[in-house]
Every structure is written in C-alpha cells, then in structure tokens.
Amino acid sequence: MSSPANPTTRVACHTSAPRIGDLAGNCDRSVDAVRAAVAAGADLVVLPELVTSGYVFASVEEAAGVAIGPDHDVFTRWARAAGDAVVVGGFCERGCGGTLFNSAAVVDRTGVLAVYRKLHLWDEEKRFFAAGDELPPVLDVRFGRLAPLICYDLEFPELTRHLALAGAEVLAVPTNWPLGPRPDGERPPEVVIAMAAARVNRVVVVCCDRTGTERGQRWTAGTTVVGADGWPVAVQDEGLLVTDVDLAPTRDKRLTERAHLFEDRRTDLY
Amino acid sequence: MSSPANPTTRVACHTSAPRIGDLAGNCDRSVDAVRAAVAAGADLVVLPELVTSGYVFASVEEAAGVAIGPDHDVFTRWARAAGDAVVVGGFCERGCGGTLFNSAAVVDRTGVLAVYRKLHLWDEEKRFFAAGDELPPVLDVRFGRLAPLICYDLEFPELTRHLALAGAEVLAVPTNWPLGPRPDGERPPEVVIAMAAARVNRVVVVCCDRTGTERGQRWTAGTTVVGADGWPVAVQDEGLLVTDVDLAPTRDKRLTERAHLFEDRRTDLY
C-alpha cells in the first residue's frame, strides 16, 4: 500500500502459461492470480499479454472464438478481486464489426478504467489482429500515473518517451516474448530495451511475461520489474512475483544541477 | 580491411587518460594511438571525447587555452597516420568569435571530413561550451555509413533513431563517462543504453571511453563495441581494443517476414 509513511508501490506480476483456446480456464486462472497478488498486498497487478486466450492461433476463426469485449465477466471478476489494486492484463478483444485487437484492460474495483489496443503488432499477429489507432492512455490511479503497453510496443523508444513526457510514472507491460537465442549470461534483449527505456525516461517498467510452450512456440519467461534508475528490481520465470518499487524518483527528471533528461532534448532539431 | 572476401569492418578504440591542459602531449599521444590502430589493420579508429584537451576545466579561460580549430596540425597528423582508416576523436573546438564547442573530428587520409559539435551538453560542460546546432552528419566512408555522436548524445533515443533512419550503419561515439554507482556485475548504464540503441535500430555502436582520474573525477573506462544485434562484441578498460564487426545486418531492418524495425513505427501517432 502506498502511503506517506511507506511511499513505495507494491507490484505483482503473475507469469503463467495460458492455454490456447481455453477461455473459461484462462479466465478462472487469471482471477486466481489477481486474488493471490492482492492477498500479497499488491498495488499494481500485471498479467501477461493475451492471458485470457493464449497466443499461437491457428486461424482467425480460432482467435475470434475466444475474443471478448470489455463487458466480459472476467473483468468484473478482476474488479471484484482487485481490492485497492489496479490490474493490467492482456486479452483478445472483439471490436465493432468483429475486428480483433490485441488489447490490455486496466481494471480497478470500479471496473474497466481503460482498454488499450496494441499499436505495434509483432509478426504473425498481423494475420489475426488490427493494430490500435490510439496512443496508450496515462491514467491517474491511486498510487501514481500508469500507462499500459503491450510487448513489442516497448521496442519503439518514440512511444516510451511519449508516455514519460505525458507524465507516466510506471509502464505496465503485458508481454509474450518468444524465446530467441542470446549469449550465455545475458538477459533477454527485451529486458535490455526496458532497462534503457526506464533509464533515459526515469520511469518504472513492469514487464509480465508468459511461460510454457504453445504449439511449439517456446516463451522467454522473462518477467522483470525495472526501477526508475534502469536496474532490474526483481525477475521471475514462473508464478507470482511481488516486489516494491519507488515511483517518487520518476517525478523529477533532473540528473544533476545542470542536466535534465527532458529539458536537454534538442526538440529544435528532432 | 573491408572487402567482398572479408566483409567485416575492423574497429579500434584507444582508451587513454588525456592530461588536462597538455595540448601538445595529448596530441602526440593521440597520433601514436592512431598509428597503433592502423598498424593493427583498423578500418575505423575511435578516440575518446576531448582527447586533445582533457575534460575537467577549471575555467573558461583554461578551456580556451587548449581550444583548436579543424585546421590544427593534430588533424593533419591523424590524416597522415590514417592509411585507409577513418579516425573519429573528440577535441575542444574554438569556433568563430572564440565560442568553444565540445566537438568530434572525422578524419581520413584526405584530411578532415566533418566536424560535429555535441548537441547535448552534460552538466558542467554548459559552463564551458556552446551546444551545437546541427545534427550529426552521416558520412559515406569506405566501409559504410558512419555518424559521430559524443557521450551524453547517446542517451537521447530520438537522435540515435534519427541517425539510423538517415542511413547510419555505425555510430562512432567518443565519450568521457564519469564513474557512477551501479549494482555489482552490471555494465555501465551508458552501455545498456548503447545496447538498446543498437538493437532497436540495428546499428553498430562504438563507444570509446577514457580512463584515469582527473582533478578528482574518476572515469568509467567502459569502452565497448556493440554489434548490430545489440550484444557487446568487445570491451576494454585501457589501451588499444581491436575487434571486427559486421555492418551487413545494419542494411536490412527486417526482423521477420512480417516485422520490421522501421516500417512498424507508428509515425501517424508519434
């Protein structure tokens, strides 16, 4: 809980393995994850991308079969389980006219605060989803200013910069990072990108990844919470991660008396 | 040497400790460094920021006393020593009317190809230098397309993105990174930022740092060459680093059949 006496924010991520097509089971398990996170005192709960549906769709029809709207019961259940927390999780969204989006819902006890539709679709996602056409919202929530992003979005520094300039203090990033090769001892490359985004913008970045193997696709299971100084605070490859982060530094972009992350930009030139 | 049979580019960085105010000695040592790098077969030689002057000036007058123009003899000597290589190194520049700039010269056997004036001045540098007012050039050189940056410039993703979009394949970055705290086992934070810049733009980033202690200021000595995939190829804390990098991947920004680093940007929104 965030309070003057304890100004840190408790963040929880639940790294799970959604089952492709199992909407009811995935929803049940996501509600259980929210309950567990809230029981651990979380202020912010982040779940993976497409946590209600799974990722590796065989066809548009299959994706459509597990697509839901923001009025779906799962979000009511997240809201009921949320207590004082804010929940951010991914889902396969059915929009007007049946268009599908790779979306994230932001939910608190009052219900759905916002739905964000992924702007940067990765690879085969372009077969199933339409890209969103609105920048992520920056939401004033109880503990600070929160913006959702989804997975590949994070790899566009234009977007992370935009959100930091718009006042976001914490980026909540549901992800499904496909496992790729990397040198021994290195973090996933997406985490390096998250660390740099955190550092150059002085924001907290909470990446909740998935685990398991789905139709032959292996996942990174690279859930990582990055502090405002750019260093990882906690990592987890499965289950519930709970950690405390300090959002206060995000509110001052001054590096030294004469250096400032935002004021030093050369907006006259780029 | 770059050739069809051996398409890699040999990069050399010389991590040294310039002596504050010792223009003649620093120049001599910089020429020695170019000679050693060229003898090792370098196609590209990168030297630290302000390698001719040192960094921690006590006064504007002291900086002015070691400021030079692009017609200074040291650049003629770099050119004579360059062989087939391109040399990028930092210097304290005296501009028209005596204005001082924190600049980098790009030199080949024909002489000075370009002078770039640092756009983002770090902290106390603002007491001594005027900021440049032109974006770095992207130069067609023998082995590829090269752009110079200086130190803190690298921490503005707008600029690295701009240069990659403008066709830069390798960023040559003279730096003087002040040593700061970081968790045990971590790279310097500037290297993390360089890795992310390399990865999201698929460019090679060559950071040549300095070493030593100057008027109480300790330096990171974090010289690092980052490949186009975002992973460090080589690091060195003192003396001559020589390593081979492949610029070919920088010429194709496609990640998968349906994902592309540049085409996936949402320039309609940011």
Interface residues (C-beta under 8 A of the other chain):
Chain A: L119 H120 L121 W122 D123 E124 K126 R127 A131 D133 E134 L135 Y152 E155 F156 P157 E158 L159 R161 H162 R182 P183 E186 P189 V192 I193 M195 A196 A197 R199 V200 D229 G230 W231 L255 T256 E257 R258 A259 D264 R265 R266 D268 L269 Y270
Chain B: L119 H120 L121 W122 D123 E124 K126 R127 A131 D133 E134 L135 Y152 E155 F156 P157 E158 L159 R161 H162 R182 P183 E186 P189 V192 I193 M195 A196 A197 R199 V200 D229 G230 W231 L255 T256 E257 R258 A259 D264 R265 R266 D268 L269 Y270
